[in-house]
Amino acid sequence: MSETDTATAPGEAGTSTKSSLGVMDIQALLKALPHRYPFMMIDRIIEIDGDNSAIGIKNVTINEPQFQGHFPDAPVMPGVLMIEGMAQTAGAICVNATEGMAPKLVYFMTIDKVKFRKPVGPGDVVEYHVRKMKKRANMWWFEATAIVGGTKVAEAELSAMLVNA
């Protein structure tokens, strides 16, 4: 179920390879990305706009292995895992945009302008808002923001490279 809602955005020309909004459930993400538990950092994508943008969702639970040591008495989601969630959401954009082509792998290439603003812990629902800044050949650049309950908790710019599997 890589795209179920196909409402065309009125008046949007953009540079998108598709003109519809879609979603990706966990099954579609497992087909698109090579990550598996415990390193799958997104549970679903609630909105994907071709190769332009997406909103990935991570439901943070106390059962996740990082909370055994980070920190047992005051669990905080490691910032690097939030960055990985942003990167996985961006990777899903890349793979979704090449649907129907040969299988692709996405490599996380760079990360810049990272800021962590508030701690995230068990019970939080993180929304990864990722938007393409530019694309050249097999390289993609994104800006990403992590939001919990309407509050920005982290932000970064990152790049990815798409390669044949």
N, CA, C and O of each residue as an XYZ file, in Angstrom:
660
protein
N       0.848     -1.172      0.000
C       0.000      0.000      0.000
C       0.891      1.232      0.000
O       0.921      1.955      0.996
N       1.607      1.495     -1.063
C       2.500      2.634     -1.085
C       1.768      3.930     -1.337
O       2.244      4.993     -0.939
N       0.628      3.869     -1.985
C      -0.181      5.070     -2.146
C      -1.656      4.677     -2.099
O      -2.158      3.976     -2.978
N      -2.338      5.146     -1.051
C      -3.755      4.829     -0.967
C      -4.602      6.057     -1.234
O      -5.561      5.995     -2.004
N      -4.259      7.176     -0.604
C      -4.984      8.411     -0.859
C      -4.316      9.110     -2.030
O      -3.139      9.465     -1.953
N      -5.048      9.308     -3.102
C      -4.433      9.916     -4.282
C      -5.134     11.214     -4.648
O      -5.491     11.433     -5.806
N      -5.325     12.064     -3.662
C      -5.945     13.362     -3.917
C      -4.930     14.275     -4.581
O      -3.894     14.585     -3.993
N      -5.213     14.701     -5.781
C      -4.302     15.592     -6.488
C      -4.340     16.967     -5.849
O      -5.410     17.516     -5.589
N      -3.174     17.512     -5.602
C      -3.088     18.844     -5.017
C      -3.418     19.867     -6.090
O      -2.690     19.966     -7.077
N      -4.498     20.635     -5.930
C      -4.919     21.568     -6.960
C      -3.903     22.677     -7.181
O      -3.376     23.261     -6.234
N      -3.645     22.951     -8.438
C      -2.794     24.065     -8.815
C      -1.319     23.875     -8.528
O      -0.553     24.833     -8.638
N      -0.890     22.671     -8.162
C       0.519     22.452     -7.868
C       1.211     21.880     -9.079
O       0.928     20.758     -9.500
N       2.116     22.652     -9.637
C       2.895     22.161    -10.766
C       4.184     21.565    -10.238
O       4.461     20.387    -10.467
N       4.990     22.374     -9.521
C       6.210     21.913     -8.872
C       7.104     21.081     -9.767
O       6.942     21.060    -10.987
N       8.060     20.389     -9.136
C       8.961     19.514     -9.873
C       8.726     18.073     -9.486
O       9.578     17.220     -9.734
N       7.602     17.788     -8.890
C       7.320     16.441     -8.441
C       7.177     15.492     -9.618
O       6.662     15.855    -10.675
N       7.651     14.256     -9.408
C       7.488     13.249    -10.445
C       6.079     12.668    -10.396
O       5.658     12.000    -11.341
N       5.345     12.909     -9.314
C       3.967     12.467     -9.171
C       3.168     13.654     -8.667
O       3.712     14.531     -7.996
N       1.876     13.690     -8.987
C       1.082     14.837     -8.564
C       0.042     14.445     -7.525
O      -0.980     15.118     -7.394
N       0.284     13.375     -6.788
C      -0.686     12.948     -5.799
C      -0.014     12.767     -4.446
O       1.182     12.492     -4.357
N      -0.810     12.927     -3.399
C      -0.329     12.673     -2.051
C      -0.592     11.214     -1.743
O      -1.621     10.662     -2.136
N       0.319     10.605     -1.056
C       0.153      9.200     -0.725
C       0.614      8.926      0.686
O       1.039      9.831      1.404
N       0.525      7.671      1.076
C       0.964      7.212      2.384
C       1.787      5.943      2.192
O       1.698      5.282      1.157
N       2.578      5.615      3.191
C       3.307      4.349      3.214
C       3.119      3.749      4.596
O       3.503      4.356      5.595
N       2.532      2.563      4.661
C       2.418      1.881      5.947
C       3.722      1.120      6.202
O       4.643      1.168      5.387
N       3.796      0.422      7.329
C       5.041     -0.255      7.688
C       5.419     -1.306      6.647
O       6.605     -1.495      6.378
N       4.445     -1.992      6.057
C       4.767     -3.003      5.043
C       5.415     -2.366      3.819
O       6.377     -2.911      3.279
N       4.906     -1.232      3.379
C       5.500     -0.525      2.237
C       6.896     -0.020      2.587
O       7.795     -0.058      1.746
N       7.087      0.451      3.815
C       8.416      0.916      4.235
C       9.418     -0.231      4.275
O      10.575     -0.058      3.892
N       8.980     -1.402      4.736
C       9.884     -2.550      4.784
C      10.292     -3.002      3.386
O      11.382     -3.546      3.205
N       9.427     -2.781      2.396
C       9.787     -3.087      1.007
C      10.723     -2.034      0.429
O      11.598     -2.354     -0.375
N      10.544     -0.785      0.835
C      11.315      0.319      0.260
C      12.692      0.484      0.898
O      13.649      0.841      0.211
N      12.805      0.229      2.198
C      14.043      0.483      2.933
C      14.646     -0.815      3.453
O      13.909     -1.752      3.761
N      15.974     -0.891      3.557
C      16.607     -2.118      4.048
C      16.605     -2.246      5.573
O      16.961     -3.307      6.086
N      16.222     -1.219      6.305
C      16.301     -1.215      7.761
C      15.281     -2.175      8.381
O      14.187     -2.372      7.852
N      15.666     -2.765      9.511
C      14.801     -3.648     10.279
C      14.989     -3.350     11.751
O      15.939     -2.668     12.136
N      14.079     -3.865     12.583
C      14.188     -3.697     14.017
C      15.552     -4.211     14.457
O      15.980     -5.264     13.984
N      16.235     -3.522     15.325
C      15.827     -2.355     16.089
C      16.212     -1.029     15.437
O      16.177      0.011     16.095
N      16.579     -1.047     14.160
C      17.063      0.188     13.543
C      16.064      0.836     12.594
O      16.415      1.798     11.912
N      14.848      0.347     12.528
C      13.808      1.007     11.748
C      13.282      2.157     12.600
O      12.676      1.920     13.645
N      13.502      3.389     12.172
C      13.193      4.561     12.989
C      11.935      5.297     12.556
O      11.640      6.372     13.077
N      11.187      4.734     11.608
C       9.875      5.301     11.261
C       8.866      4.163     11.187
O       9.185      3.054     10.758
N       7.645      4.460     11.615
C       6.584      3.452     11.633
C       5.671      3.551     10.424
O       5.093      2.555      9.990
N       5.541      4.756      9.881
C       4.690      4.960      8.700
C       4.950      6.356      8.160
O       5.540      7.203      8.831
N       4.499      6.573      6.945
C       4.519      7.919      6.365
C       3.072      8.297      6.118
O       2.343      7.599      5.413
N       2.663      9.422      6.712
C       1.258      9.815      6.620
C       0.988     10.714      5.423
O      -0.164     10.929      5.044
N       2.058     11.236      4.829
C       1.882     12.089      3.656
C       3.178     12.075      2.860
O       4.252     12.360      3.390
N       3.062     11.740      1.585
C       4.231     11.792      0.714
C       3.802     12.458     -0.587
O       2.828     12.050     -1.220
N       4.542     13.484     -0.973
C       4.219     14.272     -2.155
C       5.302     14.029     -3.210
O       6.255     14.799     -3.328
N       5.138     12.951     -3.970
C       6.086     12.616     -5.026
C       7.499     12.611     -4.499
O       7.801     11.929     -3.520
N       8.385     13.384     -5.157
C       9.762     13.471     -4.668
C      10.019     14.796     -3.952
O      11.173     15.176     -3.755
N       8.971     15.493     -3.566
C       9.122     16.805     -2.924
C       9.211     16.760     -1.404
O      10.091     17.391     -0.818
N       8.310     16.020     -0.760
C       8.263     16.064      0.699
C       7.540     14.853      1.259
O       6.863     14.118      0.540
N       7.703     14.664      2.572
C       6.996     13.587      3.269
C       6.962     13.904      4.757
O       7.766     14.683      5.269
N       6.006     13.275      5.433
C       5.927     13.343      6.889
C       5.961     11.914      7.407
O       5.015     11.148      7.222
N       7.068     11.568      8.060
C       7.221     10.248      8.662
C       6.838     10.299     10.128
O       6.989     11.330     10.784
N       6.343      9.180     10.639
C       5.888      9.094     12.031
C       6.691      8.031     12.776
O       6.909      6.930     12.271
N       7.126      8.381     13.983
C       7.785      7.438     14.883
C       7.066      7.475     16.218
O       7.023      8.516     16.873
N       6.501      6.347     16.626
C       5.886      6.216     17.943
C       6.969      5.724     18.907
O       7.422      4.584     18.803
N       7.375      6.564     19.825
C       8.464      6.235     20.736
C       7.898      5.452     21.919
O       6.972      5.911     22.588
N       8.466      4.253     22.176
C       7.984      3.425     23.282
C       9.128      3.063     24.219
O      10.289      3.031     23.811
N       8.797      2.793     25.464
C       9.795      2.422     26.475
C      10.435      1.080     26.157
O      11.507      0.784     26.683
N       9.820      0.262     25.321
C      10.333     -1.071     24.985
C      11.526     -1.043     24.044
O      12.127     -2.088     23.793
N      11.884      0.113     23.521
C      12.987      0.194     22.561
C      14.322      0.018     23.278
O      14.511      0.517     24.387
N      15.250     -0.701     22.632
C      16.500     -1.075     23.322
C      17.368      0.106     23.767
O      18.106     -0.035     24.743
N      17.315      1.248     23.108
C      18.172      2.374     23.501
C      17.851      2.880     24.900
O      18.712      3.465     25.556
N      16.623      2.662     25.367
C      16.245      3.187     26.679
C      16.806      2.362     27.838
O      16.728      2.791     28.989
N      17.368      1.190     27.553
C      18.013      0.405     28.610
C      19.259      1.118     29.122
O      19.644      0.949     30.279
N      19.894      1.922     28.252
C      21.107      2.600     28.679
C      21.105      4.098     28.462
O      22.087      4.762     28.794
N      20.029      4.656     27.914
C      20.011      6.100     27.557
C      18.703      6.738     28.004
O      17.893      6.977     27.109
N      18.424      7.005     29.074
C      19.048      6.726     30.355
C      17.996      6.004     31.170
O      16.842      6.433     31.169
N      18.336      4.916     31.873
C      17.308      4.074     32.512
C      16.358      4.827     33.444
O      15.162      4.535     33.472
N      16.876      5.789     34.202
C      16.029      6.500     35.160
C      15.337      7.723     34.568
O      14.398      8.256     35.161
N      15.794      8.163     33.411
C      15.194      9.318     32.725
C      15.380      9.103     31.219
O      16.243      9.736     30.609
N      14.576      8.212     30.611
C      14.799      7.833     29.219
C      14.672      9.004     28.244
O      13.686      9.740     28.254
N      15.694      9.154     27.406
C      15.730     10.191     26.376
C      16.137      9.518     25.070
O      17.121      8.778     25.022
N      15.379      9.779     24.019
C      15.724      9.221     22.710
C      17.018      9.877     22.221
O      17.097     11.104     22.161
N      18.031      9.081     21.872
C      19.278      9.662     21.378
C      19.044     10.510     20.123
O      18.306     10.113     19.222
N      19.676     11.669     20.080
C      19.527     12.568     18.938
C      19.918     11.925     17.625
O      19.288     12.181     16.598
N      20.953     11.090     17.641
C      21.377     10.452     16.389
C      20.289      9.556     15.823
O      20.212      9.370     14.608
N      19.440      8.994     16.690
C      18.340      8.161     16.196
C      17.238      9.019     15.576
O      16.568      8.584     14.640
N      17.048     10.229     16.091
C      16.101     11.147     15.442
C      16.620     11.542     14.060
O      15.850     11.626     13.103
N      17.926     11.783     13.961
C      18.516     12.104     12.658
C      18.326     10.922     11.711
O      18.019     11.111     10.534
N      18.507      9.717     12.218
C      18.293      8.527     11.382
C      16.845      8.442     10.918
O      16.587      8.060      9.777
N      15.894      8.792     11.785
C      14.485      8.823     11.376
C      14.238      9.819     10.259
O      13.470      9.550      9.334
N      14.893     10.977     10.346
C      14.801     11.964      9.263
C      15.366     11.377      7.968
O      14.768     11.508      6.900
N      16.532     10.725      8.082
C      17.182     10.147      6.907
C      16.336      9.029      6.296
O      16.266      8.913      5.072
N      15.697      8.209      7.124
C      14.851      7.144      6.593
C      13.614      7.711      5.899
O      13.172      7.172      4.884
N      13.058      8.785      6.435
C      11.931      9.430      5.765
C      12.374      9.978      4.410
O      11.662      9.833      3.417
N      13.548     10.607      4.369
C      14.098     11.110      3.105
C      14.359      9.963      2.137
O      14.074     10.078      0.945
N      14.897      8.862      2.642
C      15.149      7.694      1.801
C      13.875      7.145      1.183
O      13.872      6.722      0.027
N      12.800      7.152      1.950
C      11.513      6.691      1.420
C      11.044      7.590      0.283
O      10.451      7.109     -0.683
N      11.303      8.893      0.390
C      10.966      9.817     -0.708
C      11.721      9.405     -1.965
O      11.131      9.299     -3.040
N      13.024      9.173     -1.833
C      13.860      8.808     -2.983
C      13.374      7.524     -3.646
O      13.187      7.477     -4.862
N      13.171      6.488     -2.844
C      12.758      5.193     -3.388
C      11.363      5.291     -3.993
O      11.113      4.738     -5.064
N      10.457      5.986     -3.321
C       9.097      6.148     -3.830
C       9.095      6.861     -5.180
O       8.281      6.541     -6.046
N       9.990      7.816     -5.365
C      10.057      8.585     -6.610
C      10.564      7.745     -7.774
O      10.335      8.098     -8.931
N      11.249      6.639     -7.489
C      11.774      5.784     -8.555
C      10.976      4.494     -8.679
O      11.464      3.513     -9.240
N       9.767      4.489     -8.167
C       8.899      3.314     -8.193
C       8.799      2.758     -9.612
O       8.639      3.508    -10.576
N       8.894      1.447     -9.724
C       8.787      0.809    -11.030
C      10.135      0.637    -11.719
O      10.228     -0.053    -12.735
N      11.184      1.258    -11.175
C      12.528      1.098    -11.734
C      13.255     -0.014    -10.985
O      12.691     -0.639    -10.086
N      14.503     -0.256    -11.357
C      15.305     -1.275    -10.685
C      15.398     -0.972     -9.186
O      15.338      0.190     -8.787
N      15.544     -2.016     -8.352
C      15.673     -1.791     -6.905
C      16.816     -0.837     -6.605
O      17.867     -0.882     -7.244
N      16.598      0.018     -5.631
C      17.578      1.037     -5.263
C      17.939      0.914     -3.796
O      17.145      0.452     -2.977
N      19.149      1.335     -3.484
C      19.573      1.521     -2.099
C      19.827      2.995     -1.904
O      20.255      3.688     -2.827
N      19.562      3.478     -0.701
C      19.796      4.879     -0.383
C      20.879      4.936      0.678
O      20.767      4.308      1.731
N      21.934      5.697      0.389
C      22.998      5.897      1.361
C      22.934      7.311      1.916
O      22.830      8.284      1.170
N      22.998      7.406      3.242
C      23.032      8.670      3.955
C      24.425      9.243      3.742
O      25.412      8.594      4.089
N      24.529     10.447      3.177
C      25.835     10.990      2.795
C      26.348     12.103      3.712
O      27.485     12.038      4.180
N      25.525     13.121      3.972
C      25.987     14.233      4.802
C      24.895     14.665      5.759
O      23.712     14.386      5.562
N      25.328     15.352      6.799
C      24.397     15.970      7.730
C      24.993     17.316      8.146
O      26.162     17.402      8.522
N      24.178     18.349      8.072
C      24.627     19.706      8.384
C      23.556     20.432      9.191
O      22.391     20.035      9.214
N      23.980     21.498      9.845
C      23.086     22.417     10.552
C      22.141     21.703     11.521
O      20.953     22.020     11.585
N      22.675     20.740     12.273
C      21.870     19.974     13.224
C      21.662     20.781     14.498
O      22.592     21.378     15.040
N      20.419     20.781     14.956
C      20.093     21.411     16.238
C      19.096     20.523     16.963
O      18.077     20.122     16.400
N      19.401     20.221     18.214
C      18.467     19.506     19.077
C      17.886     20.529     20.034
O      18.630     21.232     20.717
N      16.566     20.620     20.091
C      15.914     21.688     20.838
C      15.246     21.222     22.131
O      15.259     21.947     23.125
N      14.667     20.027     22.130
C      13.981     19.507     23.319
C      14.158     18.001     23.358
O      14.259     17.368     22.307
N      14.196     17.410     24.551
C      14.312     15.950     24.636
C      13.023     15.252     24.204
O      11.924     15.787     24.345
N      13.196     14.041     23.673
C      12.087     13.193     23.250
C      12.172     11.912     24.068
O      13.258     11.377     24.288
N      11.025     11.428     24.515
C      11.030     10.218     25.336
C       9.855      9.320     25.051
O       9.030      9.611     24.184
N       9.778      8.216     25.789
C       8.685      7.262     25.614
C       7.323      7.950     25.730
O       7.104      8.801     26.593
N       6.428      7.559     24.842
C       5.088      8.144     24.801
C       4.957      9.256     23.783
O       3.843      9.623     23.409
N       6.085      9.804     23.324
C       6.042     10.862     22.314
C       5.803     10.272     20.923
O       6.207      9.146     20.633
N       5.149     11.044     20.083
C       4.981     10.713     18.666
C       5.772     11.765     17.898
O       5.432     12.948     17.915
N       6.831     11.320     17.224
C       7.688     12.236     16.478
C       7.217     12.274     15.029
O       7.033     11.237     14.393
N       7.028     13.483     14.524
C       6.727     13.687     13.099
C       7.997     14.202     12.440
O       8.547     15.225     12.847
N       8.461     13.487     11.420
C       9.632     13.927     10.664
C       9.139     14.615      9.394
O       8.686     13.951      8.461
N       9.226     15.930      9.357
C       8.826     16.712      8.185
C      10.074     16.896      7.324
O      11.016     17.580      7.724
N      10.075     16.288      6.153
C      11.253     16.291      5.288
C      10.868     16.884      3.939
O       9.863     16.501      3.338
N      11.690     17.830      3.472
C      11.419     18.492      2.187
C      12.675     18.509      1.339
O      13.760     18.839      1.817
N      12.514     18.148      0.067
C      13.642     18.154     -0.860
C      14.074     19.586     -1.124
O      13.244     20.447     -1.418
N      15.368     19.840     -1.020
C      15.921     21.142     -1.358
C      16.393     21.143     -2.807
O      16.148     22.097     -3.546
N      17.076     20.063     -3.214
C      17.491     19.931     -4.611
C      17.865     18.490     -4.901
O      18.058     17.677     -3.998
N      17.959     18.202     -6.182
C      18.344     16.870     -6.654
C      19.227     17.063     -7.874
O      18.929     17.876     -8.749
N      20.316     16.308     -7.922
C      21.186     16.325     -9.096
C      21.674     14.901     -9.319
O      22.312     14.312     -8.447
N      21.373     14.355    -10.485
C      21.722     12.968    -10.819
C      21.182     12.043     -9.723
O      19.976     12.012     -9.479
N      22.077     11.285     -9.057
C      21.616     10.359     -8.019
C      21.790     10.922     -6.601
O      21.699     10.176     -5.626
N      22.038     12.228     -6.486
C      22.193     12.885     -5.183
C      20.950     13.722     -4.856
O      20.389     14.390     -5.725
N      20.541     13.672     -3.604
C      19.370     14.397     -3.106
C      19.767     15.165     -1.857
O      20.532     14.659     -1.036
N      19.257     16.380     -1.703
C      19.482     17.191     -0.507
C      18.126     17.530      0.107
O      17.178     17.877     -0.599
N      18.051     17.424      1.437
C      16.794     17.621      2.156
C      16.992     18.525      3.366
O      18.077     18.598      3.942
N      15.902     19.216      3.737
C      15.843     19.845      5.052
C      14.801     19.070      5.836
O      13.774     18.660      5.295
N      15.079     18.875      7.121
C      14.199     18.041      7.936
C      13.991     18.671      9.300
O      14.884     19.310      9.855
N      12.793     18.477      9.823
C      12.430     18.964     11.145
C      11.698     17.848     11.880
O      10.813     17.203     11.318
N      12.070     17.624     13.131
C      11.356     16.681     13.990
C      10.447     17.487     14.904
O      10.877     18.447     15.543
N       9.174     17.078     14.955
C       8.165     17.810     15.722
C       7.434     16.837     16.640
O       7.052     15.742     16.226
N       7.242     17.255     17.902
C       6.449     16.483     18.864
C       5.383     17.407     19.421
O       5.698     18.437     20.017
N       4.123     17.044     19.229
C       3.030     17.844     19.767
C       3.038     19.285     19.301
O       2.682     20.184     20.063
N       3.437     19.518     18.063
C       3.461     20.862     17.517
C       4.716     21.670     17.846
O       4.841     22.816     17.416
N       5.648     21.083     18.607
C       6.883     21.772     18.996
C       8.076     21.171     18.269
O       8.245     19.952     18.237
N       8.900     22.030     17.689
C      10.108     21.570     17.008
C      11.089     21.049     18.053
O      11.435     21.755     19.000
N      11.542     19.786     17.868
C      12.484     19.192     18.814
C      13.874     19.005     18.205
O      14.855     18.881     18.937
N      13.968     18.984     16.870
C      15.270     18.848     16.207
C      15.124     19.285     14.761
O      14.025     19.295     14.206
N      16.259     19.651     14.156
C      16.267     20.020     12.740
C      17.638     19.718     12.155
O      18.636     19.662     12.875
N      17.676     19.524     10.848
C      18.936     19.233     10.172
C      18.764     19.362      8.671
O      17.648     19.361      8.152
N      19.896     19.474      7.980
C      19.938     19.328      6.528
C      20.751     18.075      6.261
O      21.778     17.849      6.901
N      20.298     17.264      5.321
C      21.001     16.020      5.034
C      20.977     15.716      3.549
O      20.165     16.256      2.798
N      21.884     14.838      3.141
C      21.898     14.427      1.740
C      21.951     12.915      1.653
O      22.381     12.228      2.579
N      21.505     12.423      0.521
C      21.450     10.986      0.280
C      21.876     10.701     -1.141
O      21.752     11.548     -2.026
N      22.383      9.487     -1.351
C      22.752      9.045     -2.681
C      21.997      7.752     -2.981
O      21.981      6.825     -2.172
N      21.381      7.707     -4.141
C      20.630      6.544     -4.591
C      21.530      5.719     -5.503
O      22.101      6.247     -6.457
N      21.659      4.421     -5.212
C      22.489      3.546     -6.040
C      21.698      2.285     -6.401
O      20.752      1.918     -5.704
N      22.086      1.636     -7.478
C      21.443      0.386     -7.855
C      21.783     -0.678     -6.829
O      22.915     -0.761     -6.351
N      20.793     -1.487     -6.498
C      20.993     -2.541     -5.486
C      21.781     -3.700     -6.058
O      22.045     -4.674     -5.353
